Amino acid sequence: FDGQAIHEEFMRRNDYSAFPDFHQFVTWVPDTSSGNGQVAVYKDEISPDAAPTAGVFTAIGVVAADRPVLKPTGNRNEKFNKPLSEAKMQFTLGGPKMHSPVLGQDWDRSIAAFEHIEGFAAKTPKRNHFILTEGGQKCLRINWPMFSPRVTMLIALRRPANDLDDKTASLPVPNDVKSELSTLKDTHRLNPCPFFDHDGTPINISMGLQARLLHAVVEASFTLHHFFFKATNGSMSDTYTARLVQLRVLKKAPPVPVSPFARSLAQGTAYVPPSTPTRTRSLASGACHTAPMP
């Protein structure tokens, strides 16, 4: 893993948010797909002859262990009336400084750029759901909307479920969600999976995304959206949403060490730690003993 080489490669890209003064290339325009929302775009891509295209921004970071939701049902939640059709996968991206000092500096510049970009649209000091602080470190919260409405309902075409031209029907959901998916597949389709391994091969949802991505160094590319809210009690806030376009692993997640106790338990045997301490433990133990008082 060569952080310096990655830094030099990405600095030649127009979408890398760590580029100096990156925020100066970005502005906000009305989002025609979301009513009162705004979408961040590149200034040089605005044309009077066409609708604005959402800018795609890229940051390099580490998928953090802060509330990852990377399962086949996303954040679907019956208790809070969150149906599968509105489900999103979500994860938090943290800084990669421990893997590469230069990429850690890039991360700081990316955060500064996005703070400026947020400020261009903000109407209040309260800015929610994109730049977060976890453990004293600034992070980015990113979402992937899992489903989109179909242009033509399959039920109207009377197409059998096994005639689907996408992977919606085969989404590996738990048994208690299969009935909802069976109904959903006629009106919505699963969006193309945006997760890719370090060699460019797709990481399928059924392959265990969370285990593959947690603690990995990744390149995350996303669009950025803004909404202004005013509650009935008069309180106001700004909400930002980063929608994932593509994620590519740059450095695989480290293997999770297996406890010798857990390994023995799986084998149905008791684990007995060795009675001879390691050399390091012996030295540390010896340093704790003091000579007896005369």
N, C-alpha and C positions, 0 to 999 in steps of 0.2 A: 504494500500500500504506500504509494508515493504522493503525499499531500501536496508537495511543492509542484509536482507535474500536473496534478489535477487543478490546482490553483491557476497555473499558467494557461492550461487548456480552456478553462471556464472564463478567464478574463478576456478571451477572444470572442466570447459569445455575447450577443445583444441582450439576452434575457437574464443574465446573471446579476442578481440584485446586489452583489458585493462590489460591483464596478463603482469607482469613485463618482460621487454626485449622481447616482443612479436615479434618485427621486426627481431630478430635474427633467427627465425624459417622460414623466408620467403625469397624467391628469385624470379627472373624473368626468364622466358624461352620463346622462340619463340611461338607465338600463331598460331597453324596450321590452325585455322579457319579464320584468318584475314590477310593473306598476310604478311605485314611488321610489324604487331603488336606484342606485348608481353603480356603475362598473368602472374599474380602473383601466385606462387604455394608454398606449404609447402616443405621444403627441404627433410624431411623424407618420402615424398610420391613420390619422383622422382625414377623411375625405368628404367634401361636400356632396359627392355623387353616390355615397353608399352609407348604409347604417354602420355605426362604429363596431369594431370587432374587439372583444375583450382581450386585453393584454395578458400574455402568459409570462409569469415571473418565476424564477428558479432560485432556490436556496439549497445549500448543502448543510446537513445536520445529522443528528442521531435520533432515531425513533426512541422516545423516552418511555419509561414505565408509568407515565402519568395518564391514567384512565384510557388505555387503548381500547377501541371497539373495532376489532378486525375479524369478526365472526360472520358466517353466511347470512345471518339475519340483521346485521348492523345494529343500530340502536332502536330497533322495533321494540315497543313496550306497550303491552295491553293495559297495564295499570294506568298509564298516562295517556291512553288513547292515541298511541303512535303506531299506525298501521305499517305493514311491510312496504306498501307503495311509497311511503315517505321516508323509508329507512336510509340511513347514511352510515358508512364506515368513518371512523374518526381516530386520529392519533395526534400526539404532541411531538413536535420536532425541537430538539435541544441542540446546544452548541457542540461542535466536534473537537474542542480544544485538546482533550486528552489523547485524541488520535493523531492530531496534526496542529501544531501551533499556528501555522500560516492559515489553515482553514478555520481555526478559531478566530483569527483576526478578521477573516472574511465574514464569519457569522456576525461579529459585532457590527460590521459595516452594513450587512443585510438588515439587521434589526433597526439600525439608525435610519436606513432608507425607508423601511416600512413605517416607522414612526412619523417621518415627514409626510409620507403618502397618506397615512391616516389623517394627519392634521389638515391636509388640503380639503377634506370633505367634512371634518368634524364640526358639529354645531354645539357640542357640550364637552366638558372635561371627561365625561364617562364614556370610555371606549371599550366595548365588550367583545369577547370571544375570538380574537385573532392573536394579538400579542399578549401573552400571559407571563406571570412571574411564578416560577416554581423553584422552591429551595434557594431563593435569592438570585436565580438565573432567569433571564428572559427567554421565552420559548414561543413557538408558533403553533397554533391549533389549526389543523387542516381536516377537511371533510371530503368524502367522496359520495355524492348522491348515487345510490345503487340502481334506481329505476327511472325510466322515462316513459311517458304515455306513448302508445303506438299511434301511428298516423291513421291506420285502419284497424279496427278491432278484429281480432282473429275470429271471434265468435260470429261476427257477421259474415265472414267468408266460409264458415262451417269447416274450418280446417281442423283435423284431429291433432291432439297434443303431440303425437310423435312426428308431426310434419313441421314442427317449428324450425325456423332457419337460424335460431340463436340458442343460447345456453340457458334461457330463463327457466324452462321446465325442469332442467337437471340441476338447478341450484341445490346444494346439499343441506337443506334446512331440517331441523328436528321434526319428528313425527307430528307434534302438536301444531306445527305451522304449515304442514303440507297441504291441508285443505285451503288455507288462505292463499298459498302460492298457486294452487290449481285454478282458483278463480282469477287471481291477479294476472296470470300469463296471457289471458285473452285481451286485456286492456293495456298492459304495460310490458316493457321488455327490459331485461337486465342490460345495463350499459356495458360497453366493452371494458374488460378488466384492465386497469392502468398500471398494474404492478409487474415489474420486470427484475430479474436477477442480474448479477454482475456481468454475466456473459450475454445479456440481451434476451434470454429466453423468458417467456411469460411465467409468472407465478400465479397459478390458478387458485381460486378461492378455496377449493377443496383440499389444497396442499397444506393448510394450516398457516395462514398469513401471519398471525401474531407470533408464532414460534420462529418464523423465518425472518421477520422484520424487527422485532424488539431488540434494541441495542445495536442495530446495524447502522453504518454510515450510509446515507442515501442522498440522492439528488431528487428533490421534490419540485415539480413544476405545477403551478396553479394559477387560477384567475382570482381576482379579489373584488368583492362586492360590498356595498355599504347601504345601510338602512337607518333612517332616523325614526325614533319612536317617542311618542308623547303619551303617557298614561293618563287615565281619567283623573287621577289625583294631581296631575300637573307635572309630575316628574318626567324628565327627558333624558334620553341616552342615545348613543351611537352604537350600532352593531355592525361588525365586519365579519364576512364569511369568506374563507379561502376554500375554493373548490378544486380538488385535485384533478389535474389533467394527466400527469404521468409521474410515477415514482420508479427510480432505478437504483438498485443496490450498488454502491461503490466499494464497500467493504462488508463482508458477511458478518453477521452477529456471532460473537464468540460462543463456543459450546458451553452449555450449562453443566458444571461439574456435578456428578452424582455422588451423593453422600454414601460412604461405605455402610452406614446403618440402613439407608434405604435400599441399597443393592442387596444386602443380606436379607432384609425383610422380604423383598420380592422373591428371593430364593427359598424362603421359609426357614432360614437359619438365624441364629443370634450372632451379632457382631461383637467381637471382643477386641478392643483397641490393643495395640502392641504395648507390652510393659516396658520396652526400652525406648526412652525418649529420643527424639531426633537431636542431632548435634546442636542445631540452633536453639532448641528448647533447653538442652543441657547447659549451654552457655548462659542463657537468660536466667535459668534457675540458679546457677552458681553466683551470678552477679547479685542476687537478692540476699544471699547469706552474708552476714557480718561476723567478724571475729568476736568471740565472747569477751565480756568485760573482764579485766584482770582482777 
